Amino acid sequence: MQVRLIVNPLATGVGDRIVDGVTARLAAVCDLEVVRTAYAGHARELAAGATDVAVALGGDGTANEVVNGLPAGVGFSMLPGGASSVFARQIGFTAEPLTAAGQLARALAGGHARTIGIGHLDGRRFTFAASVGFDAEAIRAVEDARWDRRGYRRPGDLRVAVALLRALRADGYALRERMTVAAPGRLPARAAYLAVGNQHPYTYFGPVPIRAVPRAGFDSALDAVAVRAARTRELWLIGAYALVWPRHAGRGSALAEYLHDIRSIDVECDVPTAVQVDGEYVGVRRRLEIGYLEDALRVYGPRFG
């Protein structure tokens, strides 16, 4: 089996010791080629040259680039090397890269893989999440802050939390309806913010899972939550739903509509609105389409053993 390891040397948890250790563990079970990214978008180009399996060693952004560059039929995996590494956790890897490399070596040797569906936003694939509005605006602020940091490394979760609070402050500590969300079999609905997930959890805040789409999983299509307008005194409920009490996914909530097993979503925004996929800011949109790609990606990981 030929495996191309695509390393982002600027990722938060990647250094020479980690790369050497990962290389040693994977080379024991496959024909390994190690390549390094040099600029934004490079991982996508490097993935296009993979033949059997491409493995991303970096953060969620690196993994997203690799998934978007993979040729048809080439397998994929991800080792945790970023601040969150959400998809790596979702497919069963521990957060420690060298231990995870041992897990991946066993998965490759044992053929522990599954073909899963993934999402796309206007054609750009995503493995675990996409959103329009609130958290995408915070991610944009975090991305801007990276340029002020040495080595373009991602700020920590506290910086992300501050960016979320600033995004709320810009709207007067309230969520205001700014888009219309339409899905098959449902009437179009007004929303302030849309979060879409391919798997639970939606993301992590440090070790804490964010339960925006708790019914999402690899056995169904996409889940989404359309958050309606919320006044300042109601914002705590949205935080409670996401962290400890996901009532919106079961009994329902006046503040949020939950969509389960959805294959397409059309969004029309009142003004150009921030968008993110897999934790990466991808610009602003007035109109966009989110869809589900069935059986689109063969993934190796301990969860599938």
N, C-alpha and C positions, 0 to 999 in steps of 0.2 A: 504494500500500500504506500503510495506517495502522498506525503503530507507537507503542505506549505504552511509554515508558521509565520504569520504576519505580525510583526512587533512594532508597537508605537513606543519609541524610546522616551517620549515626553509624557506618557501616561503616569498618573499619580504613583502607582505601585510598581513601576517597572524600572529596573536598574540592571547593571551588568551581572550581578550575582543571581538575580532572578532569571534573566535570560539564559545564563549558563546552566542553571539548575533545571529549568524547563527543557532545554535542549537535550541534556543528558537523559532525562526520563523518557522523553518521546522518541529519541533516536534508538532506544533499546527495542522498540516494537514496530518501527516503520522506517521507510526511506524518507528522511527529514531534510527539508530545505528551509533555511531561515532567511527571511528578508525583512528589512526595516523601512518604515515609512519616513519620508523626508519633508512632506508638506501636506496640507489639507487636501483630501481627495485621493491621496496616493494609495491608501489601503484598497480603495475600489479598483484602481488600476492593477495593483499587485494580485488581487483576488482573481482577476480575469485570466491569469496564467496558471491557476491551480488545476490539477488533473483529477485527483481522487478526493482529497479532503483539504479544506482551508481552515486554519485555526487562527483566531484573533487573540493576541495577547495585548491587552490595553483596556480602555474603557468602553462604555456603551456606544460612543460615537465611532470608535474604531470598528467595533463589531457591525454596526449599521452599515458602514462603508463596505465592509467585506461582503455582507449579505447582498448588497446592491450591485456588487461586481461579479458575483459567482456565475460561472457558466452553468447551463442546465445540467443536472445530474451530479454535480460535485457536492460532496458532503460538507458539513460545517460544524465547528464547535468554537467555544469561547472560553478563555481562561481569565480569571479575574485579575485585572491590572489597573482598574480605574477606581474612582472614588466610590462608585455605587455598584457597578458590574451587575446590574439587575438580571439580565437574561442568564448569565452564568449561574446565579443563585437559583433561578427558576428551574434550570435543568439539573440541579442537584450538586453543583460544585461547592466546596468549602470556600471561604473567603481568602484563605492563605494560598498564594499562587503555586508554591512548590508542592504542597499537598494536593492541590487541584490537578497539577500536572501528572501526579501519580494516578489520580482517579481517571484522568483522560487516557493515560497509557493503557490502563486496564479496559476501558471502554473500547478503545481502538482495537486492542488485541482480541477482545471478546465479541466484537461486532455489536456492541450495545448502542443501538441507534433507533430512531423513530422518525418517520416522515410526518411533518406537522404543517398546518396551515399558518399563514402569517398575514399581516395587514399591509395595506398600501395607502398612501395619501398622495393623490394626484400622480400615481405611478411610482412614488418612492416607497420602497418596502420598509416595514418596521417589524421587529420581532416581538416587542412587548407592549408598547404604548405609543399613543399620539394624542395631542390635545390642541384645542383652539381657544385662545384667551388667557385667562389668569396665570396658570403656571408657565405657559410659554413666554409670557411677558417677563416673568422672573428669570427664566432661563436665558432670555436675551440679555438681561442685565448682568447675569453671572458670566456669560460669554464675553461681554464687553470688559468685565473686570479681569478676565484672564490675560488680556494684553498688558496689564500693569503688573503682572506677576512674573517672577523669574522662571524662565523655561516654559512659559505659557501653560503652567499647571493649573488644574481646576481648583477654585476655592472650595473650602470645606462646607459641610452641611449648615453651619451657623451662618455663613455668608449667603447661602441659598435661602434660609429662613428670613434673613434681613431683606433680601430681594423680594420675597413674597409679601412682606409687610409694606414695602415701598410701593409695590404694585397695587395693593389695597388702598394705601394712602392716596395714590393718584386718582382714585375713584371715590374719595371721601369715605373710606372704610365701609364700602358697600359694593355689592355686585349688581351691575345694571345690565338689563337685557340688551344684547347687541347683535344677535344672530338668529336666524331661523334654521331649525334642524328638521330634516325630513328623512324618514326611513320607510321601507316597504311595509304596508299594512298598518301604518300609523299616520295620524293627522300631523301635518307640520306644526312644530311647537317653537315658541320663542324661548331663548336661553341666554344666559349671561356667559356661560362657560361650558365647553364640551370636553370630556375626557373619554378616551377609547382605550380598551385594553385587550390583549390577546391571551393573557394569563394573569392569575392572581399570585402575588400582589401587584398592584399597579406600578409601584416603585417602593423605595425605602427611604426613610429619614434616619441615617445611621443604621442601627440594627432593627429599627421599628418598621414593620410592613405598613404600607398605605393601602387601606381597604376600599379604594374607590370602586373597584369592579370585582367583588369577592366571588361572584359566580363564574367568572371567566376561567377557561381551561382549554387544554389542547384537544379535548373531545368535542368542542363546539366552535362556532365561528366567533366573531368579535362581540364583546360586551361594551356598553357605553353608558355614561351618566351625563344627562343634560341638566345642568344646574340653573335654576330659575333666578330671578331677581331676589336679592337678599339684603335686608337692612342691617345696619351695624349690630343691633342686638340679636340678630339671627345667625351671625357668622359662626358663633361657637358651635352651633348644631352641625354645620358642614365639617368643622374640624372633628367633632365627635363621631360623625359617620365615617370619616376617613381613618380614624385611629382606633376607636374602641367599640363602636356600635353601628354597624353597617345596616341600619334599618331600611335605608332607601332601596336596598337590593331585595328585600323581602316584603315587608308590610307596606312599603311605599312611603313617600314623603311629599308634602306640599312644596318643598324646596327643590326636589330633584326627581326627574323621571329616569327610571332604569330600563335599559334596553338589553335584552339577553339574546345571544345567538343571532346576531345581525350580520348580514352579508354586504350591505351597502348603506351608506349614509351620505346625504347631500347637505352641504352647509352653505348658506348665503349670509354674509356679514353686512351690517349696516355701513361699516367703515373698514378699511384694511386692518386686519387683526393678526396678532402674532400666532405662529404655528410652530409646534415642535414634534419631532419623531424620535423615539428612543432616547429622550433626554437631550436632543440636539436642536437648537433653534434653526429653522429653515426659512425664515422670512415672514412676510405678511401676505395675507390672501383676502380677497373679497368673496370669492366663490371657490369651493373645493369639493372634491369627492374622496370619500374614504371607503375602501372596499376590502374584501376578504379573498385571499388567494389560497384555495384548498390544495393540500398536499404539495406545497411549494418548496419545502426545505427539509432535507434529510439531516438530522442533528444527532451528534454523538455526545453522550453524557451519562453520568452515573444514575440519573433518574430512570434511564431506559434499560438498565441491566436486569 
